[in-house]
Amino acid sequence: MKTWLSCGAICALLLAGCGPAKPKMLAAPVTGYNHTSAAINSFSVNGAGGSNIGPHQGGGNQSCCGLLPAQWHPGLTAEVEWEKDADPYSSSNWSEQRDSEAWHARMREEVKTWTHHRAVVEIPRYEKSCGLQVHFLPCDQVQVNTTCFTPLHPDYPYKELFQLKEPKECPAS
């Protein structure tokens, strides 16, 4: 009987180590914030799409899902790609009747002025991931971070981004 109990105890100990492993990657909802007068027509973070964001807007939508390592490590980066319309309200001044053939022809020309951007940026250290926040900054700069707070929370760590002023001209890069 003791042999069976000993065998059972050893098996139980061995099986205790066979529990599910902690995930190496976590799903991270993507939220965008636009701190510019341009429109962000579309964007992605490491291939995970985000919604369009009007000038000086954001935070209203989350897209699913980006991926983040469960544990932050030095050198962690994100690739952000986006399409920008520098003059998002131009069509409101057009003389063509909205949705007419002439209006659509002009819109096709307007779309050609939209610019495409790509940046690889570091993701700051995090202890817990609650999603990816992408901040589109003046002069085609972008920042990606992860925090469990929203911008209205008193402990939100990136409040300074909402105080940025857009320069009249961007420095040559």
Secondary structure in CASP SS format (residue, H / E / C, confidence):
PFRMAT SS
TARGET T0000
AUTHOR 0000-0000-0000
METHOD secondary structure of the structure
MODEL  1
M C 1.00
K H 1.00
T H 1.00
W H 1.00
L H 1.00
S H 1.00
C H 1.00
G H 1.00
A H 1.00
I H 1.00
C H 1.00
A H 1.00
L H 1.00
L H 1.00
L H 1.00
A H 1.00
G C 1.00
C C 1.00
G C 1.00
P C 1.00
A C 1.00
K C 1.00
P C 1.00
K C 1.00
M E 1.00
L E 1.00
A E 1.00
A E 1.00
P E 1.00
V E 1.00
T E 1.00
G E 1.00
Y E 1.00
N E 1.00
H C 1.00
T C 1.00
S C 1.00
A C 1.00
A E 1.00
I E 1.00
N E 1.00
S E 1.00
F E 1.00
S E 1.00
V E 1.00
N C 1.00
G C 1.00
A E 1.00
G E 1.00
G E 1.00
S C 1.00
N C 1.00
I E 1.00
G C 1.00
P C 1.00
H C 1.00
Q C 1.00
G E 1.00
G E 1.00
G E 1.00
N E 1.00
Q E 1.00
S E 1.00
C E 1.00
C E 1.00
G E 1.00
L E 1.00
L E 1.00
P E 1.00
A C 1.00
Q C 1.00
W C 1.00
H C 1.00
P C 1.00
G C 1.00
L C 1.00
T E 1.00
A E 1.00
E E 1.00
V E 1.00
E E 1.00
W E 1.00
E E 1.00
K E 1.00
D E 1.00
A C 1.00
D C 1.00
P C 1.00
Y C 1.00
S H 1.00
S H 1.00
S H 1.00
N H 1.00
W C 1.00
S C 1.00
E C 1.00
Q C 1.00
R C 1.00
D C 1.00
S C 1.00
E H 1.00
A H 1.00
W H 1.00
H H 1.00
A H 1.00
R H 1.00
M H 1.00
R H 1.00
E H 1.00
E H 1.00
V H 1.00
K C 1.00
T C 1.00
W C 1.00
T E 1.00
H E 1.00
H E 1.00
R E 1.00
A E 1.00
V E 1.00
V E 1.00
E E 1.00
I C 1.00
P C 1.00
R C 1.00
Y C 1.00
E C 1.00
K C 1.00
S C 1.00
C C 1.00
G C 1.00
L E 1.00
Q E 1.00
V E 1.00
H E 1.00
F E 1.00
L E 1.00
P H 1.00
C H 1.00
D H 1.00
Q E 1.00
V E 1.00
Q E 1.00
V E 1.00
N E 1.00
T C 1.00
T C 1.00
C C 1.00
F C 1.00
T C 1.00
P C 1.00
L C 1.00
H C 1.00
P C 1.00
D C 1.00
Y C 1.00
P C 1.00
Y C 1.00
K H 1.00
E H 1.00
L H 1.00
F H 1.00
Q H 1.00
L C 1.00
K C 1.00
E C 1.00
P C 1.00
K C 1.00
E C 1.00
C C 1.00
P C 1.00
A C 1.00
S C 1.00
END
